[in-house]
Amino acid sequence: MRFQDRREAGRALAAPLVERQRSGLLENPVVLALPRGGVPVADEIAGALRAPLDVLVVRKIGAPFNPEVGIGALVGEEPPVFDERALAVLGLTPEQLSGRVDAERRETRRREELYRGGRPAPVLRGRTVVVVDDGLATGVTARAALRAVRAAAPARLLLAVPVCSHQATEALREEADEIVYVYQPPHFEAVGQWYDDFAQLTDDEVVRTLRQPHGG
């Protein structure tokens, strides 16, 4: 199973979420996208649920030898969340990664200011929060995002992704009340392999999507 692009994936993922809403399991929802890739997926979901859409800026902390290999992540001013097993395998300590943490925190602040344009962050207390990304590989960024949302005391917390690895979903079971997905392939290497079009989004595309009217 492959998706043409993130919007097709979002429409596919919206279907089981709408069913939950009809069953009374998604009361007073708010949809939070993990930018950039999660934004078009979440936009389709927010439209289907008639729910407000916002972003939760989370930044991956990459390994020194390859920034694309995520060994940690952070949200806002929250302490970074590290993959302890990956640190042990690589012989790294959080202190050795302090420079990368500082750089990613600066980028988090930049994106939050750009994407929100002065808008306050949504109030999550007592609401059903649906955290959305375009896929789930290792789960390190999703873990940081879910812990940040949980600290805001939502009534219910869901993680929704079109495609995911079995290992990541199992590792995150205790972080979310439910993980909703369309496809969990038996052999998973990277999120992009399940999309025909997996082009990088720009900040301008994210801002335009967020400026569109969404439900309340």
Disulfide bonds with the S-S distance in Angstrom:
none
